[in-house]
Amino acid sequence: MSEINRLRWKCRRGMLELDLVLNQFLEQDYLAMDSTSKQAFETLLEAGDEELWTLITGEAASAAPELQAVMERLRAC
């Protein structure tokens, strides 16, 4: 459970929209993902708020193919 608590902390952002999407994703989808997708999600959390928001909304395309599946799941939240 400490992994989820650590990720909850990383999901706290400066944008309310990001907080809502990331925390909903964490609660609903994260535990069911495989380890590769979990690592991709953690990689996404390293991005700045504006960059992450443009990736989630589809305004910017992710250059990394391994992030695409996670981005699709985030967009569904």
Backbone as JSON Lines, residues from 0, in Angstrom:
{"i":0,"aa":"M","n":[0.81,-1.19,0.0],"ca":[0.0,0.0,0.0],"c":[0.86,1.26,0.0]}
{"i":1,"aa":"S","n":[2.09,1.17,0.42],"ca":[2.96,2.34,0.42],"c":[3.22,2.85,-1.0]}
{"i":2,"aa":"E","n":[3.19,1.94,-1.98],"ca":[3.35,2.35,-3.38],"c":[2.21,3.28,-3.78]}
{"i":3,"aa":"I","n":[0.99,2.93,-3.43],"ca":[-0.17,3.76,-3.77],"c":[-0.09,5.11,-3.05]}
{"i":4,"aa":"N","n":[0.32,5.1,-1.8],"ca":[0.45,6.36,-1.06],"c":[1.51,7.26,-1.68]}
{"i":5,"aa":"R","n":[2.6,6.68,-2.11],"ca":[3.67,7.44,-2.77],"c":[3.14,8.05,-4.07]}
{"i":6,"aa":"L","n":[2.39,7.26,-4.82],"ca":[1.84,7.76,-6.07],"c":[0.75,8.81,-5.84]}
{"i":7,"aa":"R","n":[-0.04,8.66,-4.8],"ca":[-1.04,9.69,-4.47],"c":[-0.36,11.04,-4.27]}
{"i":8,"aa":"W","n":[0.77,11.0,-3.59],"ca":[1.52,12.23,-3.35],"c":[2.02,12.81,-4.68]}
{"i":9,"aa":"K","n":[2.52,11.95,-5.58],"ca":[3.01,12.42,-6.87],"c":[1.88,12.92,-7.77]}
{"i":10,"aa":"C","n":[0.66,12.46,-7.53],"ca":[-0.49,12.89,-8.32],"c":[-1.02,14.25,-7.88]}
{"i":11,"aa":"R","n":[-0.56,14.75,-6.77],"ca":[-0.97,16.08,-6.3],"c":[-0.27,17.11,-7.17]}
{"i":12,"aa":"R","n":[-1.04,17.86,-7.91],"ca":[-0.48,18.81,-8.86],"c":[-0.99,20.22,-8.59]}
{"i":13,"aa":"G","n":[-0.48,21.15,-9.35],"ca":[-0.91,22.54,-9.23],"c":[-2.19,22.84,-9.98]}
{"i":14,"aa":"M","n":[-2.65,21.91,-10.78],"ca":[-3.89,22.09,-11.54],"c":[-4.96,21.15,-10.99]}
{"i":15,"aa":"L","n":[-6.1,21.71,-10.64],"ca":[-7.19,20.89,-10.11],"c":[-7.59,19.8,-11.1]}
{"i":16,"aa":"E","n":[-7.62,20.14,-12.39],"ca":[-8.0,19.16,-13.41],"c":[-7.08,17.95,-13.39]}
{"i":17,"aa":"L","n":[-5.78,18.2,-13.26],"ca":[-4.83,17.09,-13.18],"c":[-5.04,16.28,-11.92]}
{"i":18,"aa":"D","n":[-5.24,16.95,-10.8],"ca":[-5.5,16.23,-9.55],"c":[-6.67,15.26,-9.71]}
{"i":19,"aa":"L","n":[-7.74,15.75,-10.3],"ca":[-8.94,14.92,-10.46],"c":[-8.7,13.73,-11.38]}
{"i":20,"aa":"V","n":[-8.12,13.98,-12.54],"ca":[-7.89,12.9,-13.51],"c":[-6.9,11.88,-12.96]}
{"i":21,"aa":"L","n":[-5.78,12.35,-12.44],"ca":[-4.74,11.43,-11.98],"c":[-5.2,10.59,-10.78]}
{"i":22,"aa":"N","n":[-5.88,11.22,-9.85],"ca":[-6.34,10.45,-8.68],"c":[-7.44,9.47,-9.04]}
{"i":23,"aa":"Q","n":[-8.32,9.85,-9.95],"ca":[-9.36,8.91,-10.39],"c":[-8.71,7.72,-11.1]}
{"i":24,"aa":"F","n":[-7.74,7.99,-11.94],"ca":[-7.01,6.94,-12.65],"c":[-6.31,6.02,-11.64]}
{"i":25,"aa":"L","n":[-5.66,6.62,-10.68],"ca":[-4.94,5.83,-9.67],"c":[-5.88,4.91,-8.91]}
{"i":26,"aa":"E","n":[-7.03,5.41,-8.54],"ca":[-7.99,4.61,-7.78],"c":[-8.68,3.53,-8.62]}
{"i":27,"aa":"Q","n":[-8.94,3.82,-9.89],"ca":[-9.75,2.91,-10.7],"c":[-8.93,1.96,-11.58]}
{"i":28,"aa":"D","n":[-7.79,2.41,-12.08],"ca":[-7.08,1.64,-13.11],"c":[-5.69,1.14,-12.72]}
{"i":29,"aa":"Y","n":[-5.01,1.86,-11.88],"ca":[-3.59,1.59,-11.66],"c":[-3.3,0.16,-11.22]}
{"i":30,"aa":"L","n":[-3.99,-0.34,-10.23],"ca":[-3.68,-1.67,-9.69],"c":[-3.89,-2.79,-10.7]}
{"i":31,"aa":"A","n":[-4.75,-2.57,-11.69],"ca":[-5.02,-3.61,-12.69],"c":[-4.0,-3.59,-13.83]}
{"i":32,"aa":"M","n":[-3.11,-2.63,-13.85],"ca":[-2.15,-2.51,-14.96],"c":[-0.97,-3.45,-14.77]}
{"i":33,"aa":"D","n":[-0.32,-3.77,-15.89],"ca":[0.9,-4.57,-15.81],"c":[2.07,-3.67,-15.42]}
{"i":34,"aa":"S","n":[3.2,-4.27,-15.11],"ca":[4.34,-3.5,-14.6],"c":[4.88,-2.49,-15.61]}
{"i":35,"aa":"T","n":[4.82,-2.82,-16.89],"ca":[5.28,-1.88,-17.92],"c":[4.4,-0.64,-17.95]}
{"i":36,"aa":"S","n":[3.11,-0.82,-17.86],"ca":[2.18,0.31,-17.85],"c":[2.32,1.13,-16.57]}
{"i":37,"aa":"K","n":[2.55,0.45,-15.46],"ca":[2.76,1.17,-14.2],"c":[4.0,2.05,-14.29]}
{"i":38,"aa":"Q","n":[5.06,1.51,-14.89],"ca":[6.29,2.3,-15.05],"c":[6.04,3.48,-15.99]}
{"i":39,"aa":"A","n":[5.26,3.27,-17.03],"ca":[4.94,4.37,-17.96],"c":[4.16,5.46,-17.23]}
{"i":40,"aa":"F","n":[3.23,5.09,-16.37],"ca":[2.47,6.06,-15.59],"c":[3.41,6.87,-14.7]}
{"i":41,"aa":"E","n":[4.33,6.2,-14.04],"ca":[5.27,6.91,-13.19],"c":[6.16,7.84,-13.99]}
{"i":42,"aa":"T","n":[6.51,7.43,-15.2],"ca":[7.28,8.31,-16.09],"c":[6.49,9.55,-16.43]}
{"i":43,"aa":"L","n":[5.2,9.38,-16.71],"ca":[4.34,10.53,-17.02],"c":[4.27,11.49,-15.85]}
{"i":44,"aa":"L","n":[4.28,10.97,-14.63],"ca":[4.18,11.83,-13.46],"c":[5.41,12.72,-13.28]}
{"i":45,"aa":"E","n":[6.48,12.42,-13.98],"ca":[7.69,13.25,-13.92],"c":[7.54,14.52,-14.77]}
{"i":46,"aa":"A","n":[6.57,14.55,-15.66],"ca":[6.36,15.71,-16.52],"c":[5.78,16.87,-15.72]}
{"i":47,"aa":"G","n":[6.01,18.06,-16.21],"ca":[5.42,19.24,-15.59],"c":[3.92,19.28,-15.84]}
{"i":48,"aa":"D","n":[3.22,20.09,-15.09],"ca":[1.76,20.15,-15.17],"c":[1.26,20.49,-16.57]}
{"i":49,"aa":"E","n":[1.8,21.53,-17.17],"ca":[1.33,21.94,-18.5],"c":[1.58,20.86,-19.54]}
{"i":50,"aa":"E","n":[2.77,20.29,-19.51],"ca":[3.11,19.22,-20.47],"c":[2.19,18.02,-20.27]}
{"i":51,"aa":"L","n":[1.99,17.63,-19.03],"ca":[1.15,16.48,-18.74],"c":[-0.29,16.74,-19.17]}
{"i":52,"aa":"W","n":[-0.79,17.93,-18.91],"ca":[-2.16,18.26,-19.28],"c":[-2.34,18.22,-20.81]}
{"i":53,"aa":"T","n":[-1.37,18.74,-21.57],"ca":[-1.49,18.7,-23.03],"c":[-1.41,17.27,-23.56]}
{"i":54,"aa":"L","n":[-0.67,16.41,-22.89],"ca":[-0.63,15.0,-23.28],"c":[-1.97,14.33,-23.01]}
{"i":55,"aa":"I","n":[-2.54,14.59,-21.84],"ca":[-3.81,13.96,-21.47],"c":[-4.94,14.43,-22.37]}
{"i":56,"aa":"T","n":[-4.97,15.71,-22.67],"ca":[-6.06,16.25,-23.49],"c":[-5.87,15.96,-24.97]}
{"i":57,"aa":"G","n":[-4.7,15.48,-25.35],"ca":[-4.44,15.17,-26.75],"c":[-3.96,16.36,-27.55]}
{"i":58,"aa":"E","n":[-3.7,17.48,-26.9],"ca":[-3.18,18.65,-27.59],"c":[-1.75,18.44,-28.05]}
{"i":59,"aa":"A","n":[-1.04,17.53,-27.39],"ca":[0.32,17.18,-27.77],"c":[0.41,15.67,-27.87]}
{"i":60,"aa":"A","n":[1.16,15.21,-28.83],"ca":[1.34,13.78,-29.01],"c":[2.54,13.31,-28.19]}
{"i":61,"aa":"S","n":[2.41,12.17,-27.59],"ca":[3.52,11.59,-26.85],"c":[4.52,11.01,-27.82]}
{"i":62,"aa":"A","n":[5.78,11.32,-27.63],"ca":[6.82,10.8,-28.51],"c":[7.14,9.34,-28.19]}
{"i":63,"aa":"A","n":[6.83,8.91,-27.0],"ca":[7.18,7.55,-26.58],"c":[6.0,6.61,-26.77]}
{"i":64,"aa":"P","n":[6.15,5.6,-27.62],"ca":[5.04,4.67,-27.86],"c":[4.6,3.91,-26.62]}
{"i":65,"aa":"E","n":[5.5,3.66,-25.68],"ca":[5.13,2.91,-24.48],"c":[4.19,3.71,-23.58]}
{"i":66,"aa":"L","n":[4.08,5.0,-23.81],"ca":[3.19,5.85,-23.02],"c":[1.78,5.91,-23.6]}
{"i":67,"aa":"Q","n":[1.61,5.51,-24.83],"ca":[0.32,5.66,-25.51],"c":[-0.83,4.94,-24.82]}
{"i":68,"aa":"A","n":[-0.61,3.71,-24.39],"ca":[-1.69,2.94,-23.75],"c":[-2.13,3.61,-22.45]}
{"i":69,"aa":"V","n":[-1.18,4.11,-21.7],"ca":[-1.52,4.79,-20.44],"c":[-2.25,6.08,-20.74]}
{"i":70,"aa":"M","n":[-1.81,6.8,-21.78],"ca":[-2.49,8.05,-22.14],"c":[-3.95,7.79,-22.53]}
{"i":71,"aa":"E","n":[-4.2,6.74,-23.26],"ca":[-5.57,6.41,-23.64],"c":[-6.43,6.13,-22.41]}
{"i":72,"aa":"R","n":[-5.86,5.43,-21.45],"ca":[-6.61,5.13,-20.22],"c":[-6.86,6.4,-19.4]}
{"i":73,"aa":"L","n":[-5.87,7.29,-19.38],"ca":[-6.03,8.55,-18.66],"c":[-7.12,9.41,-19.32]}
{"i":74,"aa":"R","n":[-7.14,9.43,-20.62],"ca":[-8.16,10.21,-21.34],"c":[-9.56,9.7,-21.07]}
{"i":75,"aa":"A","n":[-9.68,8.43,-20.74],"ca":[-10.99,7.85,-20.48],"c":[-11.52,8.22,-19.09]}
{"i":76,"aa":"C","n":[-10.67,8.75,-18.23],"ca":[-11.09,9.1,-16.86],"c":[-11.93,10.35,-16.84]}
